[in-house]
Each structure stands twice: as C-alpha cells, then as structure tokens.
Amino acid sequence: MNENSASDAMYAINISAVLFQEGEWWSAQCLEYDIAAQAKTIPELHREFERVLCTHIAASVDMGRKPFEGLEPAPRIFWKMYQNAKLRVEGDSQPFRLPTPVGVPQLVSKLKIAEQRADC
C-alpha cells in the first residue's frame, strides 16, 4: 500500500443534517450535499441515511471520484431549519462507516431535529 492510500483512508467527511417529520415519515436532509433519506422512525432513518451516504461514497470510490463530488449543497430552507432546530441528536460513539474502511473516509455527523418543515 502506498502512502497516499493510507492517508486517504484516514480522513473524515463532516456532514450536518436536519431531521423533520412529514406525516408518518421522518426525513433527513444533508446540508453540505443535497442528499436525503426517509423512514418511519428515527432509528430506521439513521440506518437509511447511513445507507444512502455510504452507497454514494462506495459508488464514488468505485468510479475513482471523490465522495460527493459535483453535488450541490441543500436548498437554503434546510439550512434555516437546521439553524432554528432546538433538539440535537446525540450520535453513536461510532461515526457512519462502510464495512471496508480501506481508502474510504469516515462520515462524522451533526444531526438536529426541526419541529416541522419550514415551508409547511
């Protein structure tokens, strides 16, 4: 393994996401990249959001691209929801991870729960 491969595996990608409920569904919207996930419960949402992010990273690595390359940030409405959110989700001690860490960054998240979607 060369030096670059070892250093690539050591970096982390920090993401922020706002969580909000729409009817019976919970949504998670990443702020730095326009990526979202939905599920019926918050624990399911965490797993689904992790799956979506990790799938995107795995596909990027497979194509020789940087994770999230070319993705725009989320629309401003979600940034405002995040800023106004009062509840912060305390994450697991483990960051989001892919099963095979070689050459793949860790995802470190800051999650907040908004009372409702701002445009509702």
Phi, psi and omega in degrees: 000133180274171183299320181298320179297318180295317182289326178299323182287344187268348185275161181237150175252120178269130178230153173239147179213145174255135178251137179207156183257136175232103184064234180273355186254144171258140178239148173236125179242117175290142181270313185293332180224138183283076180230137182221165176213158178224150175198170182280333181229162180295316177299320177294323179296318178302313180295318181292318179297317176300316181298315181297312181296314182293324177296318178297317179296315181298318179295320179297314179299318180298326180269001179075025180251161173286143178304136176068011179302130177087354179275135177282159172293163177296156176303151183306327182304322181287327175296319178294318177301317180297315180297324182273349183294137181263335184260125176256135178274121176282119183284170173296164175291341179262134173287170172302139180216150168273152181299330180248103187282355184292119177073010184240130181287159171277151173254125178246126188242151169239116183244137176229148179257124177270149180297318176200164178293134187297332183268007180274000000 
